[in-house]
């Protein structure tokens, strides 16, 4: 770690390619009937997306920017699906013209817009219906994401078409240039209960049969948004992926036999544990019996612990051999009391200025999710450990970057 930081400086995101490769291989083995789609929103860093593509993943995108990135990385459009509840006309047109395998439709109004745009550009569009099932997690709100558990089905939602409204689909089935190729269901993220995942699979299978009855033909594709979680707390455990995969495969076996294209979309599960956010200690202080470690990087560069109220394991990574004994709060340099990377970790008595604090599980929703312009600190570098080499995949920001795309007050300079 010291050697990497000596080359890159701090703050820095460090990603381990071998961890991504191992996690992808585990999913591939556990879900042999499924294509793996990488949810690019988890971490859209060019090199990391390229690594997943190289391993064999397709892509699940959620914006025109991610569509552009998918093209730059070299994904086959037929291995890309486009989800998201607020797609603009421009994004829909770009997706149609690109020939994506499916635009995951979140409402019948969106479907009507796709019909209109498809006619204008004279390019047929493939769509999958994102369905908001009537049931969701049986224990919503339980897990690493605490009270902000990201549930996206089973109640009122901006995501998907309410299951009970599917009969309305009939008025679109005769539209030329529109092909309803399947369904997309994503109940929730960060699920660590295998039974919940299997229940979601069963709901998805039932919805697929319902769509077959409505359209009068076998379904071409099922996008099963897995939502598999990663542990953050001591009492949480990794999913038994082999056992879970066998149960999910059994649910979808009839569709596999009829030639349905099965897809599972994963983001955090593939990349979260590959990453560590490393910051340098710039101040040590004690205030009314509470100890503080203040670092050169804060929530402007890794906002998830505060925004999502999620605990991320942290440690003084250059002193891992020293016993941690002092309860300490880790904060960044920002002028706000919410700038807390960890409410409490134990650090060694030997902890000193210039030591390094590493925040784990930083490979997902780190760099791109954070408000990096807040307080005008330069952006952190990103590096990847690849085949034993440290490769810079995004340069460190400079002060000049903060003025990029801005114009001065006329006549002021």
Buried (B, 14 or more C-beta within 10 A) or exposed (E): EEEBBEEBBBBBBBBBBEBBBEBBEBBBEBBEBBBBBBBBBBBBBEBBBBBBBEBEBBBBBBBBEBBEBBBEBEBEBEBBBBBBBEBEEEBBBBBBBBBBBBBBBBBBEBBBBBBEBBBEBEBEBBBBBBBBBEBBBEEBEBBBBBEEBBBBBBEEBEBBBBBEEBEEBEEBEEBEBBBBBBBBBBBBBBBBBBEBBBBBBBBBBEBBEBBBEBBEEEBBBBBBBBBBBBBBEEEBEEBEBEEBBEBBBEBBEEBBEEEBBBBBBBBBBBBBBBBBBBBBBBEBEEEEEEBBBBBBBBBBBBBBBBBBEBBBBBBBBBBEEEEBEBEBBBBBBBEBEEBBBBEEBEBBEEBEEEBBBBBBBBBBBBBEBBEBEBBEBBBBBBBBBBEEEEEBBBEBBEEEBBEEEEEEEEEEE
